[in-house]
Amino acid sequence: MTFTPTELARRLGSGLLSFPVTHFDRELNFDEPAYRDNIARLGKYEVAGLFAAGGTGEFFSLTPSEVDRVVRAAVDSAPEGTPIVAPAGQSTAAAVEFARAAERAGADGILLFPPYLTEAPQDGLAEHVRAVCAATSLGVIVYSRANAKYTAETVDALAEDCPNLVGYKDGVGDVEAITKIHARLGDRLTYIGGLPTAETFALPYLELGVTTYSSAIFNFVPEFALAFYAAVRAGQRDEVRRMLKEFVLPYVEIRNRKAGYAVSIVKAGMTATGHPAGPVRPPLTDLTPDELAALTTLIETVAGC
């Protein structure tokens, strides 16, 4: 099944989103069999979409050929009807090639990462997005973060110019910016929470029209992640606060101990729950044994949730 951009936007906004890790062996090579098994495992849960080789999937450490292998493996291994969103990024020219390769691989959409390294004005960022949207018929989601923070005016113009621009993922946490964008565009786009450990912002963001978010913890505690999402959507504030206090906030404390741990801690969680995905690649580093032990103890408190 292939989703049109409109169908993709509707589907992604209807439920929780999963950003699977990318599996590596001891020599840091892509472990495709293990990755395929994990995609099949995650796809059995009620997720609205799987984002292959995204930020949690260490897109920044993969070669273009590896990204293609990861995306193809996800497309082949996910259950029928589960959208697969592939990454595009680096330079504008490279992002165009990533988008075209993703479409050839059978992906359903594109998550467009910020341009590599350089700062850029709003009109330059707009051209970056236009080039990728023009290169593919797939639905495109822009990722606003780091050196690519899109203003409401820019997003509005892009939505007018690019029919296949279907989503806006926020990795900044600027409530005023989200409010302005949603006020201008309403339901024209699907809005995705994309901050590290997005659960911490899920409840207030729902009030701003952000109906879904990227859950990294879904990789290793999927039942808890889905229960948390359900509580958010149901407006069960007391339950959300309880789950934040008992698991999410202590988890964030471990995550914040070192730069890059937002990805490393997810792979550690996979190890702790019996679904090892191998080490992270440099420049990231793995959790220490003591940190892994603390995380394992924390996970045990929500086992079976």
Disulfide bonds with the S-S distance in Angstrom:
none
